[in-house]
Amino acid sequence: MKSFVSFVGSGPGDPELLTLKAINRLKNADVVLYDDLSSGKILNYANEKADLISVGKRAGLSSPKQSEVSRLLIDYTKTKLKIVRLKSGDCGLFGRLEEEIIELTKKNIPYEIIPGVSSAMAASASAGIPLTRRMLSRRVQFITGHDIKGKLPEDLNMEALTDPKSTTVVFMGSRTFVDLAKQLIKAGLSKKTLTIYAEAVSTPKEKKMQTSIESLIIFLEKKKTVSQLPVIIIYGQLMEISDLEKNF
């Protein structure tokens, strides 16, 4: 019988946001290779006989290289039948999913993708707002705050990112958002554009606030250390209907 890999989205951290299919795959897994943000109580759903292997990658911390993670995944297909690759949030959003799929495809190893709740959706839900609205916000755009070297990407579409009729979600932007925000303002985005800044969404450590993009620049510049928690930043007109506090 051939090995089979299930790429499972674990959501942003709250075990109650796992899908039924995700839980089913965890309960029947022979091995679970999990991201750092997919650990904790989520792993309580895993088969008690399964091997649990941490392959987490965290910005600024010592982490296995992607090539090592892909190689480990391939190695387990030689000895285990049901393999779960547990990824935080949704597998297909900034989760390096394609790199692991490519390696499996080279070896002709079958796989499936089980979507999870993205931290973008969890953050907007926690803030009590939608991401779209008729006539006001017709488009949602997801961008990453850093490139493979941990710096702000140089090829961002500034015209799209300053579009007043879009909602923009910035993943992994705690280190680079100040630079991005200054570029956005220079490109025409109003300094008063409202933003939501959220850390560790859906977990006991969750913190969030609403503020203007100008005030968020000041807040982040005054912060003594960059947050090691996962950060989501959302900006656009829809942020104005949120009743969040203006600070942590």
N, C-alpha and C positions, 0 to 999 in steps of 0.2 A: 504494500500500500504506500502511495506516494505522500510525502509531506505536503502540508497546506498551510499557508501563512494568512492570518487575518490581521489586517491593519485596523486597529480599533481606536476611535476617538474617545478619549476619556472625559472630555469636557474641561472646564476651567479649574476644577478641584473639588466641587461639591459632589459626593458620591450619588446623591439623589438625582443628579442631572445625567447619570449614565442611562443609555438606552437599554431596553430589554435585550436587544440583540447583543450589545456589548457585554452585558452580564452573562448571557448564555455562553459566549465565546470564552470568557474568563473562567467560568466554572468547568469548562471542558478542555482547557488548555493543558498541554504537557510542559510547556515552557512559556514564560511571559518575559519579554524584554521591554522594560518600561522606562519612560522618561522620568526625570526627577519630579516634575510637576504632576505626574500620574501616580505617585506613590501614596503613602499614608493609608487612609481608610478605604480608598478605592481598591487596593490590593486584597482587602478582606474578601472580595468576591472571587478571587482566584482559587482554582483547584488547590486544595491543601497539599496535594502531592506534586504540584507543578514546581519546576525550577523558576525562581524569581531572580532575574538578572537586571541590575541597574545599568542603563546606558545613557543616563541623563546628560544633557548639555546645557550649561548655564553660562550666560555672558559674564566674562570677567573671572570665571572660576575654572579650575582645572577640570577638563572634560575630555572624554574620548573623541578622537577625530571621527568624522562621518565615515571615512573609509574603514575604520576599525569596527564601527557599528554594523555596517553593511556586511563585512566579512564574518562577524560573529553570527549574524542572522543566517547567512549561507551555511555556516558550520553546523548550526543547530538543525538545519533541514536534513542533515545526513544521519541524525540519530533520533530526532523527535518527529512525531506525526502532526500534531496540532500545535501550531506556534502562533502566539499572539504578540504582535508588535504594538504595544500600548503607547499612544502618542497623546500629548495634552491637547486640549481644545478640539478642533476638528483636524483630522489627519491632513487634509489638503490645503490648509492655510499656513504657510510659512513653517511647515514641519519637515522639510527635506524629504518628503514622501517619494518624489520622483526618482531620487538617487537610489533609494532602496528598491524601488520597483524595477529600475533598469538592471540592477544586479540579479534580481530574481528571474527576470526575463531572459537574461543571458544563460541561466542554468535551466531554463524551461520549468521553473517551479511555479505552480498555480497559486493565486492569491485572491483576496477579496478586500474591499474597502468598506468599513462600517463608519459612517459619519458620526461626529460628536457635536455637542453644543460649543460653538466658538466663544471665546472670551469676549469678542466684540458684541455678540448678542446678549451674553450674560451681563456685561457692563451696562448696556443700554437698558436692559430689563431692571437691573438693580437701581438705576437712576430714575426709573419710572417714565422712560420716553421711548418712542419708536425711532427707527433709523430712517424712515421715509415718511413723506406726507404729500398728499396731492397738491400740486402747484408750487409748493414751497421747497421740497427736497425730492427731486425725481431720481436721484442717483446716489448710490452708496459706493465709496471707494475704499479699499483696504490697501495700506502701504506698510512696508517695513521701515523701521527707523534706522536700521544699520545694514551695511553690506557684509560680505564675508570677512572683512577685516575689522568689523565693529564700528565703522565710521558711517556717517550719513551718505547714502548713495548720491552719486554726482549726476545721475541721469533722470532725476525726478521731473515729471511733467508739471511745471509750476502753473501753467494756465489752468489745468484741470484741478490742481490743488487749491486754487484761489477762487474757484467757481462758487458763487454765493448760493446756487441752487443744488448743492451737493452736500452730503454728510461724509466726512472723512474720518476714518479710523486708523490710528497709527499704532502698530504693534511694535514692541521692543524699542520704544523711543525715549526711555528715561535718560540715556546718555547723550542723545543727539537732538532732542526736541528744541532746545534753546536755539541751536544753529538753524534748524528747520524753520522755527517760528519767525526768526529774524528775516530769513529769506522770503517767507510768505508775506510778511508785512511789507518788505521792500518791493515785492511783486504786485502789491495792491490789496492784499487782504486787510480788512479793518482791524485796528488794534483792539477794538471792542468785541471782536468775534468771540462768542462764548465757547468755552471748552469744558469738557469733563475729564478729570484726571482720576484714574482709579488704580489702586494697587491690590494684588491678590484677590481679585474678584471671586466671589462665591465661597471664600474660605473664612475661617475665624479671624484671620488677619486683615480682612478687607477694610480698606479705607478709600474714600472717594470725596471729591469736592467739585464744585462748579465755580469757574472764574473766567475772566477775560483772557485772551491769549497773551495780552501784554502783562497781566498780573501773574500768569503762569510762568512766563519768562523770569520774572523777578523771584518767584517762589523757588524755582529750580536752581537759579543762580545762587540763592542764599542757602540752599540745602548743603549741609556739610559733606554728606556722602551720597553717592548714587544708590538708589534702592536696589537691593538684590532680589526683591520680590518682582513677579511679573507685572508689568505696567501696560495699561491701555489708555490712550488719549483719543478723545472724540471731539471734533469741532464742527461747527456749522450752526445754521439758524435754529434748528430744532432744539438745541441745548437750552434755549430760553424758557421752555415749558417745564424744565426740571426744577424741583423744589429742594435740591441738595443744599447743604450748608456751603458757605463760601470758603471754608477752610477745613482742615482735618480736626 
